[in-house]
Amino acid sequence: MKTGFTDPYVKNLKAPGRYTDPAVSGLNLNIKRQGGKYWVFRYLFAGKRRDLSLGSYPEITLKEARKRATACRIDLMQGKRPSTYWRNAEPVITDKPIFRDYAKECIEGKKAEWKNDKHTYQWFRTIEVFANPVIGSMHLDEINTEHILRILSPLWNKKTETATRLRGRLEWIIASAITRGLRAGSNPATWRMHLETLLPKPSKIAKVIHHPALPYKQVPEFMLELRENGCMSALALEFLILNASRSGEIIFGRRCEVGEGSIWTIPADRMKSAKEHRVPLGARSIEILQIAASLDPQSPYLFSIDGKPLSNMAMLMYLRGRHSKLTVHGFRSAFRDWAAEETSHSSEAAEKALAHTINNQTEAAYRRGDLLEPRRKLMKDWEDYCCTGSWGNVHLLATNKKAA
């Protein structure tokens, strides 16, 4: 017969529910669906059933939880309502938020800057799943480096990308608390000269996974496949490849964005860089837009079915049906490789065509133009290559066949 909880037993409990410790009357361990564990003392006072929080596990150990429950039991025997005596050592600040509540407030305030709801979900999800079970019930000024390590260490080597993003989110939330005067001292989630002295460098343990890309020498042949199909997804994918665009830029693209001079102007709120981006469209791109418009005349979108934009999976599903291991994003790499290895176009024009952000702030300050005319020449050569296998005086298809 079980006489009570043990440390290994409590540590290994996973299933949500309420577990009662037979050794101390009234002591319960509640496990939430999200995995958090909380000690609760259940008792009857003045004819009413009540619950008193004793703290979260593992911050409050089994030994300490039993000590607190026993003190509560003594209060009851003396006819007093149990008190949280362990909190009386210092004044209780009623408006002092716990991490769980403050993190939620921070994320709600920050989400306005994100264009994609996926980012909001990821912030909430990683904090709820990984951080809250450890520090969710703690006040912000109680969190220290050991708590952060307890959160990150299980993930660091196995899910390095997730762990590094989570660390950044924790650092931002705690930094916000410091700014608002809710905690003092240094930030325990800071990387430089702090956690970097305790955890391996992410770049040394995480493998860089590139988007699988079709080699650029095979792109012209693939473009023939797209032309032969002619469905809306194929048209959108061909347009994306010709303009080295991202899926989100294409899916919600509108016909009114294409203006004089065959310039497609993508608004800032649909760009990853949050800056307006002009795309010089070639002859085949204009032809594709005309075909798409004829298939769905009343739609405001560049590519749509019954007036509704394509789903964010439409082009990928079309691609996977023919080349199962490729990604849509990989065609941007094919364009960049072609521009670097086969042409004399400047790397600056190629990077601008991809709408890449310049990380060097000094360089970015001097390079304010969008290099539209150099990009127009570059994209014409890329369109010629995609459609015919040659551009200018360069012929590549014959070479490819010999190599094959």
Summary of the structure (lengths in Angstrom):
residues: 404
radius of gyration: 29.6
end to end distance: 74.4
largest distance: 98.3
contacts: 1127
relative contact order: 0.07
helix: 51%
strand: 12%
